[in-house]
Amino acid sequence: MDIARDPEFCSMIDRLRDEIQGDSEAALADFEELVATRDESEFARVLTAPGQPLWAREIASFRLGLAGDARAFEALVLLLNHRDPERCVSAAYALARLGDPRTARAAAALATNELRVAYALLPVRLLADLRAPESVPALMTVLERRLKADDPHWRVGVACAEGLGALGDVRARPVLEAAIPHPRLGPAARTALGRLADQPTRRLAD
C-alpha cells in the first residue's frame, strides 16, 4: 500500500501536525520534510540521533515498522506503553506489521505489568491480533486480575475477553466462565464462550 493512503498513517500525521502547530517555522518545515521522505536510513538516523522530538521518533519508528525494519522495535514498544492512547494505537498498528519475533513477548510483558495496567488496553489488543503463543496465557492472566466487581480497569478486562474469544483457545474457558457474573465483563465473556463452543478442542498452539 502507498503510505500516503494508509489510514493509520494519515491519522497519525494529522494528529502530530495539530500537536506542533505552535512550534517554530523551522520545526514545522522539519516535520513536513520527514513526512515526505522515503529514505529508511533517515528514519533510522532520527531514532538514534540525540535531541529528536517525540513526533519525529514516532514518525520514524512507524515508517520503519511498516517496512518490516527491526530497528523500529524498541521505539515502538516504548510508544505502545505511552500515556497518550493515540500514540499507543499507532505503535500497536506498526508493531503488528513489523513481524519481529520479540513483539509478542514485549506486548505480554506490558499487558501483565500490574503497575501499568492503566495503559494495558493496546498491548492487550495487540496480543489478540498477533495470535502468538504468548497471547492466550497473558490475556488469561490479565482477565483474572480484573474479576473484582469494583476494578477500575474493567475496559482492559473486556478487551481480554474479546481477545480470548477471537483466539478461540479452550484454555480460556475457566477464566471466561468466572467473568460471567461480573457486571461489566459478563457480556463480553458470554460472547467469547459462545465462540469457544464452536471449536471445543482448539488450542492456539495446535
TAVENVEN-V949751 format. One line per field, one symbol per residue. ss: DSSP state (H for helix, E for strand, C for the rest). phi: phi as a letter, one per 40 degrees, with the letter a starting at -180 (. if undefined). burial: # if it has 16 or more other C-alpha atoms within 10 Angstrom, else .. Layout:
ss=???
phi=???
burial=???
This chain:
ss=CCHHHCHHHHHHHHHHHHHCCCCCHHHHHHHHHHHHCCCHHHHHHHHHCCCCCHHHHHHHHHHHHHCCCHHHHHHHHHHHCCCCHHHHHHHHHHHHHHCCCCHHHHHHHHHCCHHHHHHCHHHHHHHHHHCCHHHHHHHHHHHHHCCCCCCCCHHHHHHHHHHHHHHCCHHHHHHHHHHCCCCCCHHHHHHHHHHHHCCCCCCCCC
phi=.cdcbccccccccccccccbdccccccccccccccccbcccccccccbccgccdcccccccccccccgccccdcccccccbcccccccccccccccbcgccccccccccccccccbccbcdcdcccdcccfcdcccdccccccdcccccbccbccccccccccccccgccccddcccccdcccbcddcccccccccccacbcbccc
burial=.......##..##..#..............#..##.......##.##.......############.######.###.####..############.###..######.###....################.###.#######.##.....#####################.##..##.#.##########.##..........
